[in-house]
Amino acid sequence: MKLFVGLGNPGAKYSQNRHNIGFMAVDRIAEDHGFAPWKSKFQGLITEGRLGHEKVMMLKPATFMNLSGQSVGEAMRFYKLDSTDITVFHDEIDLAPAKTKCKSGGGHAGHNGLRSIHQHIGPHYDRVRLGVGHPGHKDKVPSYVLNDFAKAEQDWLDDVLRGVSDGAPYLAEGDSAKFLNAVALRVAPARSSTSKLKPAPKAEATPEPEDTRNPLQKLMDRFN
């Protein structure tokens, strides 16, 4: 069994914040793959379902971001999981908007939700880093991530969430490469096979050089 954790802050006022893209990701997976209704448990909301051949629990901590580890640790212990069975979906300011990467283990890079999870289960869990871009200066980061996505960002956001949902069964089976490919196909769709490429320009024929020999030279050349 796997545990997918989406990070965010509870409450309607935060629901469209950049910091809540982790909540958005697991919500989309649950909706598209027919998971059970969310219910209150482990200081958060939890649901269960199947992704491919894997049984998957999904958790949204309701503790606010900087205490997320309390909820995650409680769920991990209840289901007797190892930390390596857990995948956390979170916003990543060090990635450009619409960029998605996977990571196993490592530091928390100052992310309050990851810092809390580190404190409760250690660093050995998987992450899906969902790029939201950087405001340009570290002092602006808190207000940036706690603001809603702009209207101009809605298209790529929807593409990313669709791609995350498409690739979720691969992620549950441990194939992060196929998962990332599914996201990429939504964010940057392949060229249609019906698209016609411009034909290459035809090479111009090189004219034959003019024959300046006289009739006698031509005759002699035939017998040489």
Legacy VTK file of the C-alpha trace (Angstrom):
# vtk DataFile Version 3.0
C-alpha trace
ASCII
DATASET POLYDATA
POINTS 224 float
0.000 0.000 0.000
1.104 3.555 -0.753
0.332 6.832 0.953
0.055 9.959 -1.212
0.122 13.204 0.767
-0.924 16.572 -0.624
0.342 19.646 1.200
-1.630 22.830 1.711
-3.545 24.885 4.249
-7.149 24.021 5.191
-10.017 26.416 4.570
-11.669 28.128 1.618
-9.489 31.270 1.881
-6.392 29.208 1.040
-7.894 26.788 -1.472
-6.544 28.498 -4.607
-3.188 29.567 -3.134
0.019 28.484 -4.847
0.957 26.851 -1.526
-2.067 24.543 -1.950
-1.125 22.929 -5.249
-0.422 19.702 -3.331
-4.042 19.599 -2.139
-5.170 20.308 -5.706
-3.096 17.407 -7.044
-4.522 14.738 -4.729
-8.039 16.148 -5.149
-7.705 15.721 -8.914
-6.378 12.174 -8.598
-9.200 11.208 -6.216
-11.858 12.675 -8.504
-10.536 11.166 -11.743
-9.837 7.694 -10.343
-13.028 7.164 -8.359
-11.641 7.241 -4.837
-13.944 7.021 -1.812
-15.339 10.239 -0.274
-12.880 12.122 1.921
-13.304 11.545 5.667
-11.739 13.070 8.762
-8.879 11.070 10.261
-5.238 11.522 11.313
-5.701 15.277 11.904
-6.659 15.631 8.272
-8.821 14.270 5.459
-8.174 10.834 3.994
-9.515 8.773 1.113
-8.661 5.428 -0.429
-8.783 3.800 -3.830
-6.707 1.947 -6.385
-4.208 3.214 -8.912
-3.332 0.445 -11.318
-2.595 -2.618 -9.182
-1.769 -0.616 -6.059
-4.006 0.251 -3.145
-3.419 3.912 -2.334
-4.431 6.060 0.623
-4.386 9.830 0.092
-4.084 12.355 2.894
-4.577 16.118 3.198
-3.277 17.287 6.596
-5.622 19.795 8.273
-2.987 21.003 10.712
-1.802 23.928 8.562
1.359 23.628 6.553
3.996 23.964 9.266
2.528 21.067 11.305
1.875 18.683 8.384
4.255 16.077 9.795
1.962 15.364 12.740
-0.767 14.113 10.423
1.593 12.226 8.114
3.381 10.502 11.001
0.103 9.420 12.571
-1.148 7.902 9.297
2.183 6.172 8.619
2.203 4.495 12.023
-1.469 3.451 11.802
-0.968 1.699 8.459
2.447 0.340 9.507
4.112 1.896 6.486
7.738 2.703 5.907
8.577 6.297 5.050
9.629 5.103 1.571
5.976 4.144 0.924
5.016 7.830 1.147
4.917 10.354 -1.700
4.366 14.034 -0.888
2.995 16.501 -3.467
4.078 20.074 -2.761
4.655 23.505 -4.294
8.208 24.238 -5.417
9.364 27.834 -5.886
12.719 26.730 -7.306
11.024 25.278 -10.381
9.430 27.310 -13.156
5.628 27.286 -13.378
4.328 24.020 -14.935
7.668 22.272 -14.369
7.368 19.017 -12.410
10.123 16.876 -10.928
10.340 13.843 -8.661
12.795 13.443 -5.821
13.589 10.712 -3.322
14.928 11.753 0.063
17.147 14.793 0.606
16.636 18.101 2.374
13.507 20.185 2.794
14.983 23.364 1.179
13.188 25.571 3.708
9.686 24.354 2.805
7.706 24.461 6.061
5.557 21.452 5.232
8.538 19.285 4.322
10.455 20.499 7.372
7.638 19.288 9.610
7.462 15.929 7.819
11.219 15.520 8.239
10.784 16.028 11.968
8.142 13.300 12.265
9.169 10.581 9.778
12.690 11.506 8.655
13.883 12.518 5.164
13.480 9.177 3.375
10.240 9.700 1.486
9.419 10.593 -2.120
8.314 14.001 -3.309
6.572 15.370 -6.394
7.836 18.922 -6.770
5.222 21.053 -8.540
6.791 24.232 -9.892
5.027 27.513 -9.118
7.886 29.898 -9.924
9.767 32.366 -7.733
8.754 35.966 -6.973
12.344 37.147 -7.506
13.340 37.930 -3.919
13.248 35.687 -0.851
11.441 38.334 1.211
8.491 38.105 -1.174
8.170 34.306 -0.981
5.631 34.065 1.909
3.137 36.461 0.339
3.719 34.961 -3.121
2.905 31.361 -2.157
-0.023 32.469 0.012
-1.638 34.299 -2.899
-3.975 32.673 -5.402
-2.816 31.547 -8.817
-3.355 34.345 -11.333
-6.003 33.951 -14.043
-3.224 33.785 -16.625
-1.846 30.701 -14.852
-5.052 28.660 -14.911
-4.386 26.929 -18.236
-0.982 25.524 -17.350
-2.187 24.686 -13.824
-5.040 22.621 -15.228
-2.655 20.881 -17.643
-0.292 19.969 -14.800
-3.094 18.617 -12.608
-4.490 16.571 -15.504
-1.028 15.193 -16.187
-0.477 14.321 -12.517
-3.770 12.425 -12.550
-2.930 10.654 -15.823
0.420 9.529 -14.456
-0.672 8.653 -10.912
-0.894 4.868 -11.574
2.724 4.878 -12.777
3.778 6.805 -9.678
2.013 4.296 -7.422
3.958 1.518 -9.119
7.244 3.346 -8.618
7.817 4.395 -12.227
8.558 8.112 -11.891
9.837 8.365 -15.488
6.483 7.304 -16.959
4.702 9.556 -14.465
6.718 12.584 -15.573
6.149 11.682 -19.212
2.384 11.693 -18.617
2.647 15.195 -17.128
4.812 16.369 -20.020
2.276 15.108 -22.580
-0.362 17.361 -21.006
1.853 20.402 -20.548
3.574 20.172 -23.940
1.500 17.877 -26.188
3.313 16.104 -29.006
2.861 17.474 -32.522
-0.226 15.994 -34.159
0.514 13.231 -36.653
-1.785 15.030 -39.099
0.361 18.147 -39.012
2.070 18.619 -42.337
5.674 19.577 -42.377
6.783 22.017 -45.019
8.381 20.135 -47.920
12.100 20.603 -48.260
13.036 22.935 -51.112
13.966 21.089 -54.286
17.601 21.223 -55.201
18.205 23.090 -58.427
19.725 21.007 -61.202
23.275 21.975 -62.090
23.431 22.810 -65.819
25.755 20.739 -67.986
28.837 22.697 -69.093
28.687 23.825 -72.713
30.586 21.523 -75.116
33.038 23.761 -77.012
34.851 21.020 -78.932
34.837 21.129 -82.755
33.516 18.089 -84.735
37.019 16.677 -85.344
37.896 16.799 -81.605
34.607 15.069 -80.746
35.359 12.306 -83.238
38.919 11.824 -81.935
37.670 11.713 -78.290
35.280 8.848 -79.168
38.220 6.610 -80.176
40.565 7.604 -77.303
LINES 1 225
224 0 1 2 3 4 5 6 7 8 9 10 11 12 13 14 15 16 17 18 19 20 21 22 23 24 25 26 27 28 29 30 31 32 33 34 35 36 37 38 39 40 41 42 43 44 45 46 47 48 49 50 51 52 53 54 55 56 57 58 59 60 61 62 63 64 65 66 67 68 69 70 71 72 73 74 75 76 77 78 79 80 81 82 83 84 85 86 87 88 89 90 91 92 93 94 95 96 97 98 99 100 101 102 103 104 105 106 107 108 109 110 111 112 113 114 115 116 117 118 119 120 121 122 123 124 125 126 127 128 129 130 131 132 133 134 135 136 137 138 139 140 141 142 143 144 145 146 147 148 149 150 151 152 153 154 155 156 157 158 159 160 161 162 163 164 165 166 167 168 169 170 171 172 173 174 175 176 177 178 179 180 181 182 183 184 185 186 187 188 189 190 191 192 193 194 195 196 197 198 199 200 201 202 203 204 205 206 207 208 209 210 211 212 213 214 215 216 217 218 219 220 221 222 223
